Amino acid sequence: LNGFYNVGSTDRNGAAIDYIDARFSFVKKEPFEYADVYLYGGLTDWKIHPDYKLNWDEDKGVYEATIQLKQGSYNYQYVW
């Protein structure tokens, strides 16, 4: 999609499908000492925003976040 996102979908009966809870995870053996991890890209309108910050889960060894999104295709990457 070259940096753009496409929002829009319908179910089999033609009714609009609005939002999903999308789960993101970034595996790392240890947390970054002086950095936070964020989703970044077309998904976030190319901005670092607190709503897209991933939280460290020590038990799993991952940064993770659940973000509510309209169903569609999104461009994103992890940044710190």
Residue frames relative to the residue before (quaternion, step in Angstrom):
aa qw qx qy qz dx dy dz
L 1.0000 0.0000 0.0000 0.0000 0.00 0.00 0.00
N 0.3668 -0.7836 0.4507 0.2195 3.57 1.30 0.11
G 0.7916 -0.3488 0.1669 0.4731 3.58 0.82 1.00
F 0.6496 0.4920 -0.3293 0.4770 3.58 1.21 -0.08
Y 0.2536 -0.7423 0.5834 0.2103 3.53 -1.23 0.18
N 0.2749 -0.7509 0.5869 0.1272 3.50 -1.20 0.69
V 0.0603 -0.8015 0.5949 0.0026 3.56 -0.57 1.14
G 0.5730 0.5816 -0.4451 0.3678 3.52 -0.89 0.94
S 0.2253 0.7423 -0.6018 0.1899 3.50 -0.89 0.97
T 0.1382 -0.7585 0.6254 0.1206 3.54 -1.25 0.34
D 0.4619 -0.6465 0.5129 0.3250 3.54 -1.17 0.47
R 0.7573 -0.4070 0.2609 0.4391 3.58 -1.26 -0.02
N 0.6991 0.4521 -0.2697 0.4839 3.58 1.18 -0.52
G 0.5922 -0.6069 0.3552 0.3934 3.58 1.25 0.10
A 0.5131 0.6302 -0.4329 0.3901 3.61 1.25 0.01
A 0.5314 -0.6420 0.4494 0.3216 3.56 -1.02 0.77
I 0.2396 -0.7223 0.6312 0.1496 3.53 -1.11 0.79
D 0.2764 -0.8258 0.4734 0.1325 3.57 -0.44 1.18
Y 0.8533 -0.0890 0.1272 0.4977 3.59 0.02 -1.26
I 0.1251 -0.7434 0.6498 0.0972 3.52 -1.32 0.49
D 0.3964 -0.6434 0.5810 0.3022 3.54 -1.28 0.30
A 0.1215 -0.8013 0.5851 0.0272 3.58 -0.40 1.27
R 0.2063 -0.7893 0.5706 0.0942 3.55 -0.80 1.04
F 0.1158 -0.7874 0.6051 0.0188 3.54 -0.84 1.08
S 0.0483 0.7947 -0.6047 0.0192 3.57 -1.03 0.73
F 0.1511 -0.7576 0.6337 0.0419 3.50 -1.15 0.85
V 0.2671 -0.8011 0.5192 0.1312 3.59 -0.38 1.26
K 0.1299 0.7599 -0.6248 0.1236 3.55 -0.94 0.98
K 0.5107 -0.6723 0.4346 0.3135 3.62 -0.85 0.89
E 0.7880 0.0529 -0.0056 0.6134 3.56 1.05 -0.79
P 0.5443 -0.6189 0.4358 0.3616 3.61 -1.07 0.56
F 0.5672 -0.5492 0.4743 0.3894 3.54 -1.24 0.42
E 0.4747 -0.7044 0.4478 0.2792 3.57 -0.90 0.89
Y 0.8319 0.1241 -0.0288 0.5402 3.60 0.89 -0.89
A 0.6782 0.4626 -0.2988 0.4866 3.60 1.05 0.59
D 0.3036 -0.7016 0.6123 0.2019 3.53 -1.28 0.54
V 0.3388 -0.7245 0.5642 0.2051 3.57 -1.22 0.48
Y 0.0559 -0.8034 0.5922 -0.0271 3.56 -0.92 1.02
L 0.4249 -0.5882 0.6005 0.3360 3.51 -1.36 0.27
Y 0.0151 0.8034 -0.5919 0.0636 3.57 -0.99 0.83
G 0.5356 0.6162 -0.4731 0.3311 3.58 -1.08 0.72
G 0.8009 -0.2183 0.1999 0.5206 3.53 -1.19 -0.59
L 0.5703 0.6117 -0.3513 0.4209 3.54 1.18 -0.67
T 0.7863 0.3002 -0.1305 0.5240 3.60 1.00 -0.85
D 0.4808 -0.6652 0.4201 0.3872 3.58 1.29 0.26
W 0.5996 -0.6207 0.3242 0.3874 3.56 1.11 0.87
K 0.5708 0.5517 -0.3946 0.4627 3.57 1.05 0.85
I 0.4038 -0.6347 0.5904 0.2923 3.54 -1.25 0.55
H 0.0606 0.8161 -0.5652 0.1041 3.58 -0.56 1.14
P 0.5656 -0.6347 0.4034 0.3383 3.63 -0.93 0.84
D 0.5922 0.5847 -0.3676 0.4152 3.61 1.11 -0.53
Y 0.7423 0.3869 -0.1986 0.5097 3.58 1.22 -0.47
K 0.3887 0.7085 -0.4857 0.3334 3.57 1.21 0.53
L 0.3070 -0.7294 0.5838 0.1816 3.56 -1.02 0.87
N 0.3089 -0.7535 0.5576 0.1611 3.56 -1.06 0.80
W 0.4659 -0.6805 0.4970 0.2699 3.56 -1.05 0.82
D 0.1074 -0.7565 0.6430 0.0525 3.57 -0.95 0.96
E 0.3238 -0.7970 0.4812 0.1684 3.56 -0.20 1.31
D 0.6366 0.5488 -0.3338 0.4269 3.61 0.98 -0.78
K 0.7450 0.3839 -0.2037 0.5060 3.59 1.00 -0.84
G 0.3422 -0.7424 0.5034 0.2799 3.61 1.14 -0.54
V 0.6153 0.5181 -0.3559 0.4757 3.56 1.03 0.81
Y 0.3551 -0.6142 0.6409 0.2932 3.47 -1.40 0.30
E 0.0813 0.8207 -0.5619 0.0645 3.60 -0.88 0.81
A 0.0011 0.7631 -0.6463 0.0003 3.51 -1.32 0.45
T 0.2069 -0.7202 0.6430 0.1582 3.51 -1.26 0.53
I 0.0739 -0.8072 0.5845 -0.0362 3.53 -0.62 1.23
Q 0.3415 -0.7183 0.5643 0.2215 3.58 -0.92 0.86
L 0.0125 0.8094 -0.5814 0.0815 3.56 -0.70 1.18
K 0.4947 -0.5664 0.5475 0.3670 3.50 -1.28 0.39
Q 0.5243 -0.6326 0.4508 0.3488 3.56 -0.96 0.77
G 0.3965 0.6850 -0.5385 0.2894 3.54 -1.00 0.87
S 0.5630 -0.5608 0.4669 0.3880 3.56 -1.26 -0.42
Y 0.0721 -0.8148 0.5752 -0.0087 3.56 -0.88 0.98
N 0.3303 -0.6919 0.6099 0.2007 3.51 -1.28 0.61
Y 0.2163 0.7774 -0.5723 0.1464 3.61 -0.83 0.91
Q 0.0521 -0.7513 0.6517 0.0909 3.51 -1.38 0.15
Y 0.4685 -0.6328 0.5232 0.3260 3.55 -1.30 0.22
V 0.0171 -0.7887 0.6145 -0.0043 3.58 -0.94 0.89
W 0.0567 -0.7862 0.6133 0.0498 3.54 -1.23 0.49
